[in-house]
Every structure is written in structure tokens, then in C-alpha cells.
Amino acid sequence: MIRVLVIDDEVSIRESLDMFLREKGYDSRCAGSANEGFDILEHWRPHILILDIRLPDISGLEMLKPIKVRYPEVTVIMITAYGSVNTAVEAMKYGATDYLMKPFDPDELGILI
């Protein structure tokens, strides 16, 4: 079963993505901060990471760099409500596979996964 980790500080986003992923048959877990996300990454090893750019402890972009060094096999999809072309380019430069602007259609995310 494909494991998907969602890291987003917004509870409603986490819960709706978790429900969507489970309905699609994925094994899903969620974290509300980078620190919580790093703990889950270390012990659970997801195949796919859906990572918000704005987190309460460090930015998703700052988190992306060490993730791609330690877990290069993890596919990372960045999500944000505050995107820009520069941010998207930076995310891709650091190893993100894709970049979605909130609000996004869950089916679009399903296609990416």
C-alpha cells in the first residue's frame, strides 16, 4: 500500500486530505509542523509527501532540503496558498516533484499521486 504523509499547519486541510487519500486507498498520516513531520518520516517512511510551504516552526522549503538528502526516494508535492513563480522554481530546484496552489481540486492531487 502506498504511504502518503501530509504536513500542513491547517487542521481542515490535513483532515480533508487524509479523508480523500484514505478513500482512494492510500495509507495516510498527517503532521501539523516540520518537527512532527520529521518524526513521522524517520519511523514510517512514506512514499509520497504532501508538504505545505508555510509551517509554524520552519518553512516547507527549508524542510525540503534535508528531506531530499536523507530520503531521496520520497516524492514531494509542495502546496501553498502564498505561491509565486520564484517559490515554485525554488521548490523544484530543491527536489519537489510538483507544486500546487491552494485551493486545489483533490482530483488534481490524485492525478499527481
Secondary structure as GFF3:
##gff-version 3
##sequence-region A 1 113
A	DSSP	beta_strand	3	7	.	.	.	ID=ss1
A	DSSP	alpha_helix	11	23	.	.	.	ID=ss2
A	DSSP	beta_strand	27	31	.	.	.	ID=ss3
A	DSSP	alpha_helix	34	44	.	.	.	ID=ss4
A	DSSP	beta_strand	48	52	.	.	.	ID=ss5
A	DSSP	alpha_helix	60	70	.	.	.	ID=ss6
A	DSSP	beta_strand	75	80	.	.	.	ID=ss7
A	DSSP	alpha_helix	85	93	.	.	.	ID=ss8
A	DSSP	beta_strand	98	101	.	.	.	ID=ss9
A	DSSP	alpha_helix	106	112	.	.	.	ID=ss10
###
